[in-house]
């Protein structure tokens, strides 16, 4: 069972409410996505820790409903 991009975005924003999230369906099959996530929660965290926060937000769906996720994370730039 495939996931839809809006569901992925909703799960991420549920755990990281300030997140700016862009989801791209890489193959049009609902199984292979790219996610670009920017959140203040990432400030001071390593890239691995940032990705762990996003994977935790997906609540175990990674590898099940969601087959592949190319993930790019960043903290907002200071102004």
ZAPABA-368425 format. One record per atom (N, C-alpha, C): residue number from 1; residue in three letters; y, z, x. Coordinates in steps of 0.2 Angstrom, whole numbers, padded with zeros to 4 digits. Layout:
<atoms>
<atom k="NUM" r="ALA" yy="Y" zz="Z" xx="X"/>
...
</atoms>
This chain:
<atoms>
<atom k="1" r="UNK" yy="-0006" zz="0000" xx="0004"/>
<atom k="1" r="UNK" yy="0000" zz="0000" xx="0000"/>
<atom k="1" r="UNK" yy="0006" zz="0000" xx="0004"/>
<atom k="2" r="UNK" yy="0010" zz="-0005" xx="0004"/>
<atom k="2" r="UNK" yy="0016" zz="-0006" xx="0008"/>
<atom k="2" r="UNK" yy="0022" zz="-0001" xx="0005"/>
<atom k="3" r="UNK" yy="0027" zz="0000" xx="0010"/>
<atom k="3" r="UNK" yy="0033" zz="0004" xx="0008"/>
<atom k="3" r="UNK" yy="0039" zz="-0001" xx="0007"/>
<atom k="4" r="UNK" yy="0043" zz="0001" xx="0003"/>
<atom k="4" r="UNK" yy="0049" zz="-0003" xx="0002"/>
<atom k="4" r="UNK" yy="0055" zz="0000" xx="0006"/>
<atom k="5" r="UNK" yy="0059" zz="-0005" xx="0009"/>
<atom k="5" r="UNK" yy="0065" zz="-0003" xx="0013"/>
<atom k="5" r="UNK" yy="0069" zz="0003" xx="0010"/>
<atom k="6" r="UNK" yy="0070" zz="0003" xx="0004"/>
<atom k="6" r="UNK" yy="0075" zz="0008" xx="0001"/>
<atom k="6" r="UNK" yy="0071" zz="0015" xx="0001"/>
<atom k="7" r="UNK" yy="0065" zz="0015" xx="0000"/>
<atom k="7" r="UNK" yy="0061" zz="0021" xx="0001"/>
<atom k="7" r="UNK" yy="0061" zz="0024" xx="0008"/>
<atom k="8" r="UNK" yy="0061" zz="0020" xx="0013"/>
<atom k="8" r="UNK" yy="0061" zz="0022" xx="0020"/>
<atom k="8" r="UNK" yy="0068" zz="0025" xx="0021"/>
<atom k="9" r="UNK" yy="0073" zz="0022" xx="0019"/>
<atom k="9" r="UNK" yy="0080" zz="0024" xx="0019"/>
<atom k="9" r="UNK" yy="0081" zz="0031" xx="0016"/>
<atom k="10" r="UNK" yy="0079" zz="0031" xx="0010"/>
<atom k="10" r="UNK" yy="0079" zz="0037" xx="0006"/>
<atom k="10" r="UNK" yy="0076" zz="0043" xx="0009"/>
<atom k="11" r="UNK" yy="0070" zz="0042" xx="0012"/>
<atom k="11" r="UNK" yy="0067" zz="0048" xx="0015"/>
<atom k="11" r="UNK" yy="0071" zz="0050" xx="0021"/>
<atom k="12" r="UNK" yy="0073" zz="0045" xx="0025"/>
<atom k="12" r="UNK" yy="0077" zz="0047" xx="0031"/>
<atom k="12" r="UNK" yy="0083" zz="0051" xx="0029"/>
<atom k="13" r="UNK" yy="0087" zz="0048" xx="0024"/>
<atom k="13" r="UNK" yy="0093" zz="0052" xx="0022"/>
<atom k="13" r="UNK" yy="0092" zz="0058" xx="0019"/>
<atom k="14" r="UNK" yy="0086" zz="0059" xx="0016"/>
<atom k="14" r="UNK" yy="0084" zz="0066" xx="0013"/>
<atom k="14" r="UNK" yy="0083" zz="0071" xx="0018"/>
<atom k="15" r="UNK" yy="0081" zz="0069" xx="0024"/>
<atom k="15" r="UNK" yy="0081" zz="0074" xx="0030"/>
<atom k="15" r="UNK" yy="0087" zz="0074" xx="0034"/>
<atom k="16" r="UNK" yy="0091" zz="0068" xx="0035"/>
<atom k="16" r="UNK" yy="0097" zz="0068" xx="0039"/>
<atom k="16" r="UNK" yy="0102" zz="0065" xx="0034"/>
<atom k="17" r="UNK" yy="0105" zz="0069" xx="0030"/>
<atom k="17" r="UNK" yy="0110" zz="0067" xx="0025"/>
<atom k="17" r="UNK" yy="0116" zz="0063" xx="0027"/>
<atom k="18" r="UNK" yy="0118" zz="0064" xx="0034"/>
<atom k="18" r="UNK" yy="0124" zz="0061" xx="0036"/>
<atom k="18" r="UNK" yy="0122" zz="0054" xx="0039"/>
<atom k="19" r="UNK" yy="0116" zz="0053" xx="0040"/>
<atom k="19" r="UNK" yy="0113" zz="0047" xx="0043"/>
<atom k="19" r="UNK" yy="0116" zz="0040" xx="0040"/>
<atom k="20" r="UNK" yy="0118" zz="0036" xx="0045"/>
<atom k="20" r="UNK" yy="0119" zz="0029" xx="0043"/>
<atom k="20" r="UNK" yy="0112" zz="0025" xx="0045"/>
<atom k="21" r="UNK" yy="0109" zz="0022" xx="0040"/>
<atom k="21" r="UNK" yy="0103" zz="0019" xx="0041"/>
<atom k="21" r="UNK" yy="0103" zz="0012" xx="0039"/>
<atom k="22" r="UNK" yy="0100" zz="0008" xx="0043"/>
<atom k="22" r="UNK" yy="0099" zz="0001" xx="0041"/>
<atom k="22" r="UNK" yy="0092" zz="-0001" xx="0042"/>
<atom k="23" r="UNK" yy="0089" zz="-0004" xx="0037"/>
<atom k="23" r="UNK" yy="0082" zz="-0005" xx="0038"/>
<atom k="23" r="UNK" yy="0081" zz="-0013" xx="0037"/>
<atom k="24" r="UNK" yy="0077" zz="-0016" xx="0042"/>
<atom k="24" r="UNK" yy="0076" zz="-0023" xx="0042"/>
<atom k="24" r="UNK" yy="0068" zz="-0024" xx="0041"/>
<atom k="25" r="UNK" yy="0066" zz="-0028" xx="0036"/>
<atom k="25" r="UNK" yy="0059" zz="-0030" xx="0035"/>
<atom k="25" r="UNK" yy="0058" zz="-0036" xx="0040"/>
<atom k="26" r="UNK" yy="0054" zz="-0034" xx="0046"/>
<atom k="26" r="UNK" yy="0053" zz="-0039" xx="0051"/>
<atom k="26" r="UNK" yy="0049" zz="-0045" xx="0049"/>
<atom k="27" r="UNK" yy="0044" zz="-0044" xx="0045"/>
<atom k="27" r="UNK" yy="0040" zz="-0050" xx="0043"/>
<atom k="27" r="UNK" yy="0040" zz="-0052" xx="0036"/>
<atom k="28" r="UNK" yy="0043" zz="-0048" xx="0032"/>
<atom k="28" r="UNK" yy="0043" zz="-0049" xx="0025"/>
<atom k="28" r="UNK" yy="0037" zz="-0047" xx="0021"/>
<atom k="29" r="UNK" yy="0033" zz="-0043" xx="0024"/>
<atom k="29" r="UNK" yy="0027" zz="-0041" xx="0022"/>
<atom k="29" r="UNK" yy="0027" zz="-0033" xx="0019"/>
<atom k="30" r="UNK" yy="0032" zz="-0030" xx="0020"/>
<atom k="30" r="UNK" yy="0033" zz="-0023" xx="0018"/>
<atom k="30" r="UNK" yy="0029" zz="-0018" xx="0022"/>
<atom k="31" r="UNK" yy="0027" zz="-0020" xx="0028"/>
<atom k="31" r="UNK" yy="0023" zz="-0016" xx="0033"/>
<atom k="31" r="UNK" yy="0026" zz="-0016" xx="0040"/>
<atom k="32" r="UNK" yy="0030" zz="-0020" xx="0041"/>
<atom k="32" r="UNK" yy="0033" zz="-0020" xx="0048"/>
<atom k="32" r="UNK" yy="0041" zz="-0020" xx="0047"/>
<atom k="33" r="UNK" yy="0044" zz="-0014" xx="0049"/>
<atom k="33" r="UNK" yy="0051" zz="-0013" xx="0048"/>
<atom k="33" r="UNK" yy="0054" zz="-0012" xx="0055"/>
<atom k="34" r="UNK" yy="0061" zz="-0013" xx="0055"/>
<atom k="34" r="UNK" yy="0065" zz="-0010" xx="0061"/>
<atom k="34" r="UNK" yy="0070" zz="-0006" xx="0057"/>
<atom k="35" r="UNK" yy="0071" zz="0000" xx="0060"/>
<atom k="35" r="UNK" yy="0076" zz="0005" xx="0057"/>
<atom k="35" r="UNK" yy="0081" zz="0007" xx="0063"/>
<atom k="36" r="UNK" yy="0087" zz="0007" xx="0061"/>
<atom k="36" r="UNK" yy="0093" zz="0008" xx="0065"/>
<atom k="36" r="UNK" yy="0096" zz="0014" xx="0062"/>
<atom k="37" r="UNK" yy="0096" zz="0020" xx="0065"/>
<atom k="37" r="UNK" yy="0098" zz="0027" xx="0062"/>
<atom k="37" r="UNK" yy="0103" zz="0030" xx="0067"/>
<atom k="38" r="UNK" yy="0109" zz="0031" xx="0064"/>
<atom k="38" r="UNK" yy="0114" zz="0035" xx="0068"/>
<atom k="38" r="UNK" yy="0115" zz="0042" xx="0064"/>
<atom k="39" r="UNK" yy="0115" zz="0047" xx="0067"/>
<atom k="39" r="UNK" yy="0116" zz="0054" xx="0064"/>
<atom k="39" r="UNK" yy="0119" zz="0059" xx="0069"/>
<atom k="40" r="UNK" yy="0123" zz="0063" xx="0067"/>
<atom k="40" r="UNK" yy="0126" zz="0069" xx="0071"/>
<atom k="40" r="UNK" yy="0120" zz="0073" xx="0073"/>
<atom k="41" r="UNK" yy="0114" zz="0073" xx="0069"/>
<atom k="41" r="UNK" yy="0109" zz="0078" xx="0071"/>
<atom k="41" r="UNK" yy="0106" zz="0076" xx="0078"/>
<atom k="42" r="UNK" yy="0107" zz="0070" xx="0080"/>
<atom k="42" r="UNK" yy="0104" zz="0067" xx="0086"/>
<atom k="42" r="UNK" yy="0109" zz="0070" xx="0093"/>
<atom k="43" r="UNK" yy="0114" zz="0072" xx="0091"/>
<atom k="43" r="UNK" yy="0119" zz="0074" xx="0097"/>
<atom k="43" r="UNK" yy="0115" zz="0079" xx="0101"/>
<atom k="44" r="UNK" yy="0115" zz="0078" xx="0108"/>
<atom k="44" r="UNK" yy="0112" zz="0083" xx="0113"/>
<atom k="44" r="UNK" yy="0104" zz="0082" xx="0113"/>
<atom k="45" r="UNK" yy="0101" zz="0078" xx="0109"/>
<atom k="45" r="UNK" yy="0094" zz="0077" xx="0109"/>
<atom k="45" r="UNK" yy="0092" zz="0071" xx="0113"/>
<atom k="46" r="UNK" yy="0086" zz="0071" xx="0116"/>
<atom k="46" r="UNK" yy="0083" zz="0065" xx="0119"/>
<atom k="46" r="UNK" yy="0081" zz="0060" xx="0114"/>
<atom k="47" r="UNK" yy="0080" zz="0054" xx="0117"/>
<atom k="47" r="UNK" yy="0078" zz="0049" xx="0112"/>
<atom k="47" r="UNK" yy="0071" zz="0050" xx="0109"/>
<atom k="48" r="UNK" yy="0067" zz="0054" xx="0113"/>
<atom k="48" r="UNK" yy="0060" zz="0056" xx="0110"/>
<atom k="48" r="UNK" yy="0061" zz="0061" xx="0104"/>
<atom k="49" r="UNK" yy="0066" zz="0066" xx="0105"/>
<atom k="49" r="UNK" yy="0067" zz="0071" xx="0100"/>
<atom k="49" r="UNK" yy="0071" zz="0067" xx="0094"/>
<atom k="50" r="UNK" yy="0075" zz="0062" xx="0095"/>
<atom k="50" r="UNK" yy="0078" zz="0059" xx="0089"/>
<atom k="50" r="UNK" yy="0073" zz="0055" xx="0085"/>
<atom k="51" r="UNK" yy="0068" zz="0052" xx="0089"/>
<atom k="51" r="UNK" yy="0063" zz="0048" xx="0085"/>
<atom k="51" r="UNK" yy="0058" zz="0053" xx="0081"/>
<atom k="52" r="UNK" yy="0057" zz="0059" xx="0084"/>
<atom k="52" r="UNK" yy="0053" zz="0064" xx="0081"/>
<atom k="52" r="UNK" yy="0056" zz="0066" xx="0074"/>
<atom k="53" r="UNK" yy="0063" zz="0067" xx="0074"/>
<atom k="53" r="UNK" yy="0066" zz="0069" xx="0068"/>
<atom k="53" r="UNK" yy="0065" zz="0064" xx="0063"/>
<atom k="54" r="UNK" yy="0066" zz="0057" xx="0065"/>
<atom k="54" r="UNK" yy="0065" zz="0052" xx="0060"/>
<atom k="54" r="UNK" yy="0058" zz="0052" xx="0057"/>
<atom k="55" r="UNK" yy="0053" zz="0052" xx="0062"/>
<atom k="55" r="UNK" yy="0046" zz="0052" xx="0060"/>
<atom k="55" r="UNK" yy="0044" zz="0058" xx="0055"/>
<atom k="56" r="UNK" yy="0047" zz="0064" xx="0057"/>
<atom k="56" r="UNK" yy="0046" zz="0070" xx="0052"/>
<atom k="56" r="UNK" yy="0049" zz="0068" xx="0045"/>
<atom k="57" r="UNK" yy="0055" zz="0065" xx="0045"/>
<atom k="57" r="UNK" yy="0058" zz="0063" xx="0039"/>
<atom k="57" r="UNK" yy="0053" zz="0058" xx="0034"/>
<atom k="58" r="UNK" yy="0049" zz="0054" xx="0038"/>
<atom k="58" r="UNK" yy="0044" zz="0050" xx="0034"/>
<atom k="58" r="UNK" yy="0038" zz="0053" xx="0031"/>
<atom k="59" r="UNK" yy="0038" zz="0060" xx="0033"/>
<atom k="59" r="UNK" yy="0033" zz="0064" xx="0029"/>
<atom k="59" r="UNK" yy="0026" zz="0061" xx="0030"/>
<atom k="60" r="UNK" yy="0023" zz="0059" xx="0035"/>
<atom k="60" r="UNK" yy="0016" zz="0057" xx="0036"/>
<atom k="60" r="UNK" yy="0015" zz="0050" xx="0034"/>
<atom k="61" r="UNK" yy="0020" zz="0046" xx="0032"/>
<atom k="61" r="UNK" yy="0019" zz="0039" xx="0030"/>
<atom k="61" r="UNK" yy="0018" zz="0034" xx="0035"/>
<atom k="62" r="UNK" yy="0020" zz="0036" xx="0041"/>
<atom k="62" r="UNK" yy="0019" zz="0032" xx="0047"/>
<atom k="62" r="UNK" yy="0012" zz="0031" xx="0049"/>
<atom k="63" r="UNK" yy="0009" zz="0025" xx="0049"/>
<atom k="63" r="UNK" yy="0002" zz="0024" xx="0050"/>
<atom k="63" r="UNK" yy="-0002" zz="0023" xx="0044"/>
<atom k="64" r="UNK" yy="0001" zz="0025" xx="0038"/>
<atom k="64" r="UNK" yy="-0002" zz="0025" xx="0032"/>
<atom k="64" r="UNK" yy="0001" zz="0019" xx="0028"/>
<atom k="65" r="UNK" yy="0006" zz="0021" xx="0023"/>
<atom k="65" r="UNK" yy="0009" zz="0016" xx="0020"/>
<atom k="65" r="UNK" yy="0014" zz="0012" xx="0024"/>
<atom k="66" r="UNK" yy="0016" zz="0015" xx="0029"/>
<atom k="66" r="UNK" yy="0021" zz="0011" xx="0034"/>
<atom k="66" r="UNK" yy="0017" zz="0010" xx="0040"/>
<atom k="67" r="UNK" yy="0015" zz="0003" xx="0041"/>
<atom k="67" r="UNK" yy="0011" zz="0001" xx="0047"/>
<atom k="67" r="UNK" yy="0015" zz="0001" xx="0054"/>
<atom k="68" r="UNK" yy="0021" zz="-0001" xx="0054"/>
<atom k="68" r="UNK" yy="0025" zz="-0002" xx="0060"/>
<atom k="68" r="UNK" yy="0032" zz="-0001" xx="0059"/>
<atom k="69" r="UNK" yy="0035" zz="0003" xx="0063"/>
<atom k="69" r="UNK" yy="0042" zz="0004" xx="0063"/>
<atom k="69" r="UNK" yy="0045" zz="0004" xx="0070"/>
<atom k="70" r="UNK" yy="0049" zz="-0001" xx="0071"/>
<atom k="70" r="UNK" yy="0053" zz="-0002" xx="0077"/>
<atom k="70" r="UNK" yy="0060" zz="0002" xx="0076"/>
<atom k="71" r="UNK" yy="0060" zz="0008" xx="0080"/>
<atom k="71" r="UNK" yy="0065" zz="0013" xx="0079"/>
<atom k="71" r="UNK" yy="0071" zz="0013" xx="0084"/>
<atom k="72" r="UNK" yy="0077" zz="0012" xx="0082"/>
<atom k="72" r="UNK" yy="0083" zz="0013" xx="0087"/>
<atom k="72" r="UNK" yy="0087" zz="0019" xx="0084"/>
<atom k="73" r="UNK" yy="0088" zz="0024" xx="0088"/>
<atom k="73" r="UNK" yy="0092" zz="0030" xx="0085"/>
<atom k="73" r="UNK" yy="0098" zz="0031" xx="0090"/>
<atom k="74" r="UNK" yy="0103" zz="0034" xx="0087"/>
<atom k="74" r="UNK" yy="0109" zz="0035" xx="0091"/>
<atom k="74" r="UNK" yy="0113" zz="0041" xx="0088"/>
<atom k="75" r="UNK" yy="0117" zz="0044" xx="0092"/>
<atom k="75" r="UNK" yy="0122" zz="0049" xx="0089"/>
<atom k="75" r="UNK" yy="0129" zz="0045" xx="0088"/>
<atom k="76" r="UNK" yy="0133" zz="0047" xx="0083"/>
<atom k="76" r="UNK" yy="0139" zz="0044" xx="0082"/>
<atom k="76" r="UNK" yy="0143" zz="0044" xx="0088"/>
<atom k="77" r="UNK" yy="0147" zz="0039" xx="0089"/>
<atom k="77" r="UNK" yy="0152" zz="0039" xx="0095"/>
<atom k="77" r="UNK" yy="0158" zz="0044" xx="0094"/>
<atom k="78" r="UNK" yy="0160" zz="0048" xx="0098"/>
<atom k="78" r="UNK" yy="0166" zz="0052" xx="0098"/>
<atom k="78" r="UNK" yy="0172" zz="0047" xx="0097"/>
<atom k="79" r="UNK" yy="0177" zz="0050" xx="0093"/>
<atom k="79" r="UNK" yy="0183" zz="0046" xx="0093"/>
<atom k="79" r="UNK" yy="0189" zz="0050" xx="0096"/>
</atoms>
